[in-house]
Amino acid sequence: MGLDNQRSILVILIFILITNIACQKKESPIPLPPAGTAEISNVNMGEDYANQVYFNFSTGKVVLTSPVLSWDIALESSAEGYHVFMNGGKDVSLYNTHSTDFAAINESNAYNVADTAWGFDNPSGLPNGTYAGDWEKDRVSKNEVFILKYNDGSFKKFVLKSVSDTNYTILFGEINSKTSSSISIPKDSSYNYAYFNFETNQIAHPEPPRNTYDLVFTRYRYIYYNLDNTRYSVTGALLNPYGTSGVADSSIRFANILFTSPLVQQPFSNHRDVIGFNWKDYNFTTAHYDTKPANVYVVKTQSGAYWKLHFLDFYNASGQKGSPTFEYERIN
C-alpha cells in the first residue's frame, strides 16, 4: 500500500479504526494447462509500486510491465465505448467546471475548488462509477471543461470534444492557456482502453491486448465511503475488465476448493477490485505487511476457465516489498 507522506498520521489512525471496526478483432485463444496442478508465481511491482504488472494464469507468465505514472486518463476502446477513467494510482483527480469557455478557466478556478469537490472514480472500475460520467449524449459532447489535478497541486484542463466508433477528440492545455491543442485518440477494440498523458501530451500504451491477461497488479485508489469518502492509494490485484469475474472467501481452505464447491456456484462479480488489496495487512508493530493466505479467490477468465488463488507473501527474497507471491490452480 502506498502511503502519502503528508497524510501518514491520518493513514495510521484510520487503518487502526478500520481494523477494529472490522466491432472486435478475432482473438486467438491461449491453450489451457490441465486442471489440478497448483503453481506458485511472483510478480515485481517495485518497492515503491512504480510498476503495473499484467499476469496470465494459463501461461503462468507476466505479459507486460509498465509504469503506473505513464497515463492520466483511460478511454473505453470498444466501438460503442465512451466512458473515461482517471488514474487513481497516480492520484489524479478531476473537477467538472460545467463551463464551455475553455479560455475562461484558469488557475484561480482550480484553487477555488473545495478539497471535497474533486472527483474520483469508484474503485470497482465499472463504467457507471466514473466521475466524468455521461459527458456526451448520442455522440454529442456537452463541451464542458474538466480540470485535472495532480498530487503535487499542479493542474491541466481539457474538453472531451467528441467520440465515435473509431476515435476520441480531446482539446487540452495548460491551466492558464487561452487556446487549446487538439488530439485524436484512435480506438482499438483489441484493447480495453486508449490512454493519454497530459504531462507529455502523448498517447500512452501501458496495457497489453485484452485477451492476453487475467490480472493486473498495480497501485490504485480505494475509497472509504463510510469515512467521508476518504481516499487512499493502495496496492493490489485488479481483474481484467474484459470477460473476467471473481469471488472471494475466507472460510474455505485453498486446498479444499473444487469446481463443485458452493463458493464456485454462487454469483461472480465483475467488479475489478474483487481481489483488491485486502489479502494483506500492515503490521504497525513490526512495520511489515502480513499476507492472509486464508483469503481465497476464484477467478473466471474470459476463456471460461476457473482459477483459485491466494497470497503467500508480499516481499521478495531480498526482503523488498511490492513483490506478491501467490499460489494458483485451475479447477475445471
C-alpha positions, -999 to +999 in steps of 0.1 A: +000+000+000+014+034-010+011+059+019+013+096+012+040+111+034+019+142+041-010+120+054+008+093+071-006+100+106-041+101+092-035+068+074-023+051+105-053+063+126-079+053+100-063+019+094-064+012+131-101+023+131-109+001+101-091-029+117-111-025+147-144-019+130-137-049+113-165-043-337-140-066-324-108-082-338-106-120-338-087-132-308-067-164-307-074-185-276-045-194-253-041-231-246-051-241-211-029-262-188-045-293-172-065-287-141-054-299-107-018-287-105-010-258-082+016-233-093+034-205-074+044-173-091+058-139-081+055-105-097+075-074-090+059-040-088+089-024-073+094-014-037+077+020-044+050+002-065+061+021-096+051-007-120+018-022-130+022-059-139-001-079-162-003-116-155-018-146-174-028-177-154-027-200-184+009-193-193+020-185-157+039-155-170+039-118-169+025-104-201+037-068-197+052-045-171+046-007-174+049+024-153+019+033-132+026+070-138+026+067-176-010+077-181-036+101-167-069+090-183-082+058-199-109+059-225-130+029-234-117+015-267-147-005-279-167+009-308-196+018-286-175+029-256-173+064-243-165+062-206-134+079-193-115+067-162-088+086-142-056+071-129-062+067-092-028+051-089-012+084-099-036+101-075-051+124-102-085+140-095-110+157-118-133+186-115-161+194-140-164+232-142-196+228-163-183+258-182-179+256-220-155+285-222-120+269-224-101+302-222-120+314-191-109+285-169-076+292-151-056+286-120-079+307-099-108+285-107-088+254-098-076+268-065-112+277-056-124+241-059-130+227-024-110+197-014-141+176-011-153+187-046-125+170-065-140+139-083-128+103-082-139+070-098-155+041-079-127+015-072-150-012-087-138+000-121-173-002-136-183+023-163-212+036-142-188+046-115-167+071-134-166+108-123-166+120-159-199+102-163-222+110-193-201+138-208-219+132-241-253+123-253-260+105-285-223+111-295-227+149-290-204+163-264-215+187-237-182+205-243-176+211-206-141+219-193-126+195-169-097+204-146-072+177-138-053+179-106-020+161-099-009+152-064+017+179-064-010+205-067-005+214-104-033+214-129-042+208-165-075+214-183-093+195-211-125+191-230-138+157-242-148+171-276-162+141-294-163+103-296-171+080-325-168+043-332-132+048-342-117+076-321-119+103-294-111+140-299-097+159-269-089+196-265-063+203-238-039+228-225-021+244-195-045+256-168-039+293-177-038+289-215-062+308-237-060+284-266-062+247-267-043+219-285-063+191-301-055+154-304-074+125-320-070+093-300-078+061-320-098+033-306-086-003-310-111-029-299-084-055-292-075-033-261-097-024-232-087+013-232-069+040-250-047+061-227-035+097-226-009+115-206-014+153-202+021+158-188+037+145-220+007+154-243+011+119-257-010+088-262+003+061-238+004+023-242+006+008-207-017-021-213-014-053-234-042-066-257-072-075-236-072-112-245-036-117-232-040-112-194-062-120-164-050-098-136-030-066-132-010-060-101-010-022-096-014+008-074-049+022-075-072+044-054-096+030-028-125+050-013-137+046+022-173+057+017-182+052+053-154+076+064-164+107+045-151+094+012-116+092+025-093+082-004-061+062-003-036+049-027-034+011-022-016-018-039-034-049-050-047-070-079-075-060-103-094-082-127-092-077-165-125-059-172-129-080-204-149-111-197-134-117-163-152-121-129-144-133-094-155-142-059-138-140-026-140-162+006-121-167+038-140-197+053-127-225+030-091-236+027-073-231-006-066-268-009-103-277-004-118-255-031-130-276-060-151-267-091-180-284-073-176-262-041-205-240-032-183-210-034-178-216-072-216-220-077-225-186-063-227-154-085-194-140-095-188-102-096-174-082-124-160-056-100-124-052-109-114-050-072-129-083-062-094-094-051-082-058-044-057-052-016-073-069+014-051-101+012-025-083+033-024-061+064+001-036+076+015-046+110+023-013+128+043-032+155+067-048+130+063-022+102+058-051+079+030-063+056+015-096+067-003-116+040-035-135+047-034-169+030-069-177+043-083-152+019-090-172-011-103-160-045-117-178-075-115-161-109-134-170-140-114-159-171-125-148-205-119-183-218-143-198-192-116-214-171-118-211-133-087-205-112-084-203-075-056-183-058-043-170-025-014-149-015+017-162+004+040-132+006+044-095-003+082-095-002+109-109-025+139-129-014+158-097-006+131-085+017+118-058-005+080-052-005+059-049-037+066-084-049+034-105-043+039-143-043+007-162-049-004-198-054-030-205-081-046-236-096-071-243-124-101-262-110-121-271-141 
